[in-house]
Structures are given as structure tokens and as C-alpha cells.
Amino acid sequence: MISLKKTLIAATVAIMPISSFAAQQLTEEQAKNLQSFKQITVRGAFYTDSDYVMAMSKAADKEGAAAFFITTTNISPSNDTLRIVYAKLYKADAPKLDEPAENLRKFEGVYEYPKSKAIRLEPFNIVRIRGYFPNDYDVNQAIAKEASAQGAYAFYIDSRSELGSNLQVAAYLFKKDAPERKLQPENAIPYDSEAGQLALAQGGEAAMQVEKPGYYSPSAFNEKFYAEKFHNKVIDKTTKPSNVSTVSGTSTTEAATADTANTPQRASRYTVTLPDGRKIQELNDATAAKMVAYDTVKFRGYYPTDQEISYQAGKRAIDAGAKYYHIARIAQDANGPNITVFVDLYR
């Protein structure tokens, strides 16, 4: 969700062509492993995100930078168009930062991967067990035993659900040389949006930014997809270890697996759900920057939390017939606690 004062800009803005300027904007993923040679700021009246991105690109050019990464922007409380934008600069041959040595826990001879590492790798199997596990250590031990028996180098516990006094746990298993997953592009454009269909029709680099069949979400595993892919069953440890039972509603037919593989795995987005069941997803800054809004609405009032702002924005977007929305700007009243929220709408 958007920050209440909009003081931090999403760091995962995609590389954008910047008019005639050479310095290119980096994503957080691209910048995090590179060594910056300088940090600079630009100040001015910027009415859109692209305005200050262009200004930063021009400033980076003057410093001899090939690329820049915007870290933060401060907005004047008296005029929300006045901003100070901060960025790190990088040379074309910027050296890579030394990656810190991994400090992974080990259970039953098998490493436990953090999500940040596991999400980038393709598992060779999924383990799902059901039983009584009084603490986290027991959960890790039980999963690690199954992982070790299957020759896994590492595991990652993705989900836990309570079933009375028992837990059902799902974990992914990895080989030491696990291949990289085919991930959706960072901040993928929704494939069922107008912008997604236009980008697909345009082809080339534009189409590469749209959610694609056969590619995985960059933020979450899809348990149903992997359960079907590996014809996986739940190992029931509440009775005998050898007993297994299938999960209700899970099909392991090849046809179902094929259907799942051909459906784009949606990016994980904040979702507003109204009391009548209608839903809408909020786009982050980077995704919205790749799309064109068909309308903008605004509303004013006192909303003390980010959740309340997003709910009110989503409600108005649904009433306006939008599929997606993006909170483009939040203006704080000069006197009093009220704010004005500007919401871009997308089909």
C-alpha cells in the first residue's frame, strides 16, 4: 500500500527511456549489488513521477553517471508539488558489492533457505505433512527428515495451517544446483488489463512486461500448482507415518496440471474487498508507471491509517468501474488533519 505521507517512493521502478538523457533508472534488484560512486539530490516542482525521474536523469548525466537509483523523495508539507529527490549514481563499469556469506540453519543435514533465496529457485518436489508439532523446531525437524530422505540440499517452509490441535505444513525441496525459476517481470502489468492487452499487441519489450503463462509470481509460490506438478499428497503423521491422504479438491490429472501451467500466476497485490464481495487490486508505483489511467478521482477526509486510505480508494475505484487502481498522490491540508487523495483508475 501507499505510505500515508508518500515520503518513500517504491524502489522497484522499471528502467524507463528518459527523453534524450543517457543516464538510466535502475530497479532495486539491479542496484542492490552495485557500488555507487556518489549520492545527489534534485529539488523542484514536480507534478508527476516522470517529471522528477527526468530531472534526476539530467542531473546524473552532468555527474558522468550511466545509471541512477532513486532512494527517497521528501514532499514539502506546504506544497505537495515541491520535492527533494535523493538518488545513488553508478558508473557504466560499477563494481559489484561483495555478497555476504550465507549463514543458513541446518536440520538433519539439510539447509533451511530463507524466502528471498528460495523464491528464485525451482524446487524439485514439495512436501506436505500433517501432525502435532508443539514448536517450530519440531516442524523444521519433521520437514528436514522428509527432505533428507529425498536427497534434498535445502528446504523452505512456505505455509502452515492449523487443523484443530494439528498443523498442516507445506515445504519446497531444492537440489544444490537448483535452476532459476522463470519469474514474472518485476511489477508485471496485469494481463487482463487494457494496458496488458495493448502491450501484448505491441510485442517486443513491451510484451515482456505483461504477466505470462508458464512464468511464476516473483513474490509467492503457488502450492496448488506444485502439488499438481509433482502429484503430491499430504503425509499424515497423526496416525501411521506410512499413511497418506489427498487434499480435498486437489486434482492430480495431467489435464489439470496443463491448465494450471497455462494460466499466468498473478503477482501478489494488495486487494480491497467490499462487504458485498466485490474486489479490486491496488497497483504499486512501478506497475502503474507502465500503464495509462483512463480516469482520476479524488476524495478528501480524515483517514488515520494506510489501510483506511486504500479501502476508501478501492471502494471509489470499484464504483467507477475500474479493474485496478493506484494512489497517485496524497496532499496534506495545511491546517488540520484532513488529506486529499488522488486515485488513478485502470481497466
C-alpha positions in Angstrom: 0.0 0.0 0.0 1.0 3.6 -0.4 2.7 5.3 2.5 0.5 7.8 4.4 2.7 10.8 3.7 4.0 9.4 0.4 7.6 10.1 1.6 9.1 6.9 0.2 8.9 6.1 -3.5 8.7 2.5 -4.5 12.2 1.4 -5.2 11.3 -1.1 -7.9 10.5 1.4 -10.7 11.4 -0.3 -14.0 14.0 1.2 -16.3 12.4 3.9 -18.4 13.6 5.6 -21.5 14.4 9.2 -20.4 14.0 11.6 -23.3 17.4 12.5 -24.7 19.2 11.8 -21.4 21.6 8.9 -21.2 21.5 8.0 -17.5 19.1 5.2 -17.0 17.0 4.4 -13.9 17.8 1.1 -12.1 15.4 -1.1 -10.2 16.1 -2.0 -6.6 17.1 -5.5 -7.8 19.7 -4.1 -10.2 21.1 -1.5 -7.9 21.4 -3.6 -4.7 24.5 -5.5 -5.9 26.3 -2.5 -7.5 28.7 0.0 -5.8 27.5 3.6 -6.1 30.2 6.4 -6.6 28.1 9.3 -5.4 24.7 10.4 -4.0 22.9 13.5 -5.2 19.6 15.3 -4.8 17.4 17.4 -7.1 14.9 19.9 -6.0 11.9 21.4 -7.8 8.2 21.5 -8.6 7.4 18.0 -10.0 3.8 17.3 -10.9 4.3 13.6 -11.9 6.7 10.9 -11.1 8.2 11.0 -14.6 9.0 14.7 -14.1 11.4 14.1 -11.3 12.8 11.0 -12.9 13.7 13.1 -16.0 15.2 15.8 -13.8 17.3 13.2 -11.9 18.5 11.6 -15.2 19.7 15.0 -16.4 21.5 15.7 -13.1 23.1 12.2 -13.3 24.3 13.0 -16.8 26.1 16.1 -15.5 27.9 13.9 -12.9 29.0 11.5 -15.6 26.8 8.6 -14.3 25.5 5.9 -16.6 22.6 5.0 -14.2 20.9 6.1 -11.0 18.6 4.6 -8.4 16.1 6.9 -6.6 16.1 6.0 -2.9 13.8 8.6 -1.3 11.7 11.7 -2.0 10.7 14.3 0.5 7.5 16.3 -0.1 7.0 19.9 1.2 4.1 20.0 3.7 3.0 23.3 2.3 3.1 22.4 -1.4 2.9 18.8 -2.4 4.5 19.5 -5.8 7.7 20.7 -4.2 10.0 17.7 -3.7 13.6 16.9 -2.8 14.6 13.6 -4.6 17.6 11.6 -3.5 19.5 9.1 -5.7 22.6 7.0 -5.9 24.7 7.2 -9.0 26.6 4.4 -10.8 29.3 4.2 -13.5 28.8 2.0 -16.5 31.5 -0.3 -15.1 30.2 -0.1 -11.5 31.9 -2.8 -9.4 29.7 -5.4 -7.7 29.3 -5.4 -4.0 30.7 -8.4 -2.2 27.8 -10.6 -1.3 27.8 -11.5 2.5 28.4 -15.1 3.3 25.3 -17.1 3.9 24.6 -18.1 7.4 21.9 -20.9 7.0 20.5 -23.1 9.6 20.8 -26.8 9.2 18.4 -29.6 10.2 19.0 -33.3 9.7 21.9 -32.4 7.4 19.6 -30.2 5.2 19.8 -26.4 4.9 16.9 -24.1 5.5 16.6 -21.4 2.8 15.1 -18.0 3.6 12.2 -16.9 1.3 14.4 -14.4 -0.5 16.6 -17.2 -1.8 14.0 -19.9 -2.2 11.6 -17.8 -4.3 14.3 -17.5 -7.1 14.9 -21.3 -7.4 12.9 -24.1 -8.9 12.0 -26.8 -6.4 12.3 -30.5 -7.4 9.5 -31.5 -5.0 7.0 -30.3 -2.4 6.5 -31.9 0.9 3.2 -31.5 2.8 2.8 -33.1 6.2 0.0 -33.1 8.8 0.5 -33.8 12.5 1.1 -32.5 16.0 4.2 -30.3 16.3 4.4 -28.4 19.6 7.1 -25.9 18.4 8.9 -24.5 15.4 11.9 -26.8 16.0 9.7 -29.9 15.7 8.2 -28.6 12.5 11.7 -28.0 11.0 12.9 -31.4 12.1 9.9 -33.2 10.6 10.3 -31.4 7.2 14.0 -31.9 7.2 13.7 -35.6 7.7 11.4 -35.9 4.7 13.8 -33.6 2.7 16.8 -35.7 3.7 15.1 -38.9 2.7 14.5 -37.4 -0.8 18.1 -36.2 -1.2 17.4 -32.5 -0.8 20.1 -30.0 -0.3 17.7 -27.4 1.2 14.1 -26.8 2.1 11.8 -23.8 2.5 8.7 -23.9 4.7 6.1 -21.8 2.8 2.8 -22.3 4.7 1.3 -23.6 7.9 -2.4 -24.0 8.7 -4.0 -25.1 11.9 -6.3 -28.1 11.9 -7.5 -28.3 15.4 -4.5 -29.2 17.5 -2.6 -30.3 14.5 -0.7 -28.4 11.8 -0.5 -28.9 8.1 2.8 -27.7 6.7 3.9 -27.2 3.1 7.6 -27.0 2.2 9.6 -26.9 -1.0 12.7 -29.0 -1.6 15.8 -27.9 -3.6 18.8 -29.6 -5.1 22.2 -27.9 -4.6 22.3 -26.8 -8.2 18.6 -25.9 -8.4 17.8 -23.9 -11.7 16.5 -20.4 -11.5 12.7 -20.1 -11.7 11.1 -18.4 -14.7 9.7 -15.4 -12.8 7.2 -12.8 -14.0 8.8 -9.5 -14.7 9.2 -7.2 -11.7 5.9 -5.3 -11.3 4.3 -7.1 -14.1 1.3 -5.5 -15.9 -1.9 -7.4 -15.3 -2.6 -9.5 -18.4 -6.4 -8.9 -18.2 -6.0 -5.1 -18.2 -6.3 -2.8 -21.2 -2.6 -1.9 -20.8 -1.7 -5.6 -20.7 -3.6 -6.3 -23.9 -2.1 -3.2 -25.7 1.5 -4.3 -24.6 0.9 -7.8 -25.9 -0.3 -6.4 -29.2 2.7 -4.2 -29.4 5.1 -7.1 -28.8 8.8 -6.9 -28.1 10.0 -5.4 -24.9 6.5 -4.1 -24.1 5.0 -7.6 -24.1 7.8 -8.8 -21.8 6.4 -6.6 -19.1 3.0 -8.4 -19.0 2.1 -11.4 -16.8 2.9 -14.5 -18.9 1.7 -18.2 -18.9 4.3 -20.6 -17.6 6.0 -17.9 -15.5 5.8 -17.8 -11.8 4.9 -15.0 -9.4 8.0 -13.1 -8.2 6.6 -12.9 -4.7 4.9 -16.2 -3.9 4.9 -19.9 -4.6 1.7 -21.5 -5.9 1.1 -24.6 -3.7 -1.7 -25.9 -5.8 0.4 -25.7 -9.0 3.3 -27.6 -7.4 1.1 -30.1 -5.7 -0.3 -31.0 -9.1 3.0 -30.8 -10.9 4.5 -33.4 -8.5 1.3 -35.4 -8.0 1.8 -34.6 -4.3 -0.1 -35.9 -1.4 -0.2 -34.9 2.3 1.8 -37.2 4.6 -0.5 -37.7 7.6 1.6 -38.1 10.7 -1.4 -38.1 13.0 -1.7 -41.8 12.5 1.0 -44.0 11.0 3.8 -42.4 9.0 3.1 -44.6 6.0 -0.5 -43.4 5.7 -1.2 -40.7 3.2 -4.3 -38.8 2.2 -5.0 -36.5 -0.7 -6.0 -32.9 -0.1 -9.7 -32.2 -0.7 -10.3 -30.6 -4.1 -6.8 -31.2 -5.4 -6.6 -32.9 -8.8 -3.5 -34.7 -10.0 -4.6 -35.3 -13.5 -2.3 -34.2 -16.4 -5.1 -32.1 -17.8 -5.4 -30.1 -14.7 -1.7 -29.6 -14.5 -1.6 -28.4 -18.0 -4.4 -25.9 -17.4 -2.6 -24.6 -14.3 0.7 -24.2 -16.2 -1.0 -22.1 -19.0 -2.6 -19.7 -16.5 -0.4 -16.7 -15.6 0.4 -16.8 -11.9 -0.7 -13.4 -10.7 1.5 -11.0 -8.9 0.7 -10.6 -5.2 -1.1 -7.3 -4.9 -3.0 -5.6 -2.1 -6.7 -6.3 -2.5 -9.7 -4.3 -1.3 -12.8 -6.4 -0.6 -16.2 -4.7 -0.1 -18.9 -6.1 2.1 -20.9 -7.2 -1.0 -17.9 -9.3 -2.1 -16.6 -7.1 -4.9 -12.8 -6.9 -5.1 -10.2 -4.7 -6.7 -6.4 -4.7 -6.6 -4.0 -1.8 -5.9 -1.1 -1.3 -8.3 2.2 -0.2 -6.9 4.1 2.9 -8.3 6.3 0.8 -10.7 3.4 -1.1 -12.3 1.2 2.0 -12.6 4.1 3.8 -14.4 3.9 1.3 -17.2 0.1 1.8 -17.7 -2.2 4.7 -18.7 -5.0 5.6 -16.4 -8.4 6.2 -18.1 -9.6 8.5 -15.3 -8.6 10.0 -11.9 -10.8 10.5 -8.9 -10.1 12.4 -5.7 -11.6 12.4 -2.2 -10.9 14.3 1.0 -11.3 13.5 4.6 -9.5 12.2 7.7 -8.1 8.7 7.3 -5.6 7.8 10.1 -4.2 4.6 8.6 -2.9 3.3 5.2 -5.5 0.6 5.2 -8.3 3.0 5.5 -6.9 5.2 2.7 -6.6 2.1 0.4 -10.0 0.9 1.3 -11.6 4.2 0.5 -9.7 4.5 -2.7 -10.6 0.9 -3.7 -14.3 1.5 -3.0 -14.4 4.5 -5.2 -12.5 2.8 -7.9 -14.9 -0.2 -7.9 -17.9 2.2 -8.1 -16.3 3.9 -11.1 -16.0 0.6 -12.9 -12.2 0.2 -12.6 -10.3 -3.2 -12.6 -7.3 -1.7 -10.8 -6.4 1.5 -9.0 -3.3 3.4 -7.9 -3.0 6.0 -5.3 -1.1 8.6 -7.3 -0.8 11.4 -4.7 -1.8 12.4 -1.2 -2.0 16.1 -0.2 -2.0 17.1 3.4 -4.1 20.0 4.4 -2.1 23.0 5.5 -4.3 23.4 8.5 -5.9 20.3 10.2 -5.6 16.6 9.8 -7.5 16.1 6.6 -5.9 14.8 3.4 -6.9 14.8 -0.3 -6.2 11.5 -2.1 -5.8 11.3 -5.9 -6.6 7.9 -7.3 -5.8 6.8 -10.9 -8.2 4.2 -12.4 -7.3 1.5 -14.8 -9.4 -1.0 -16.9 
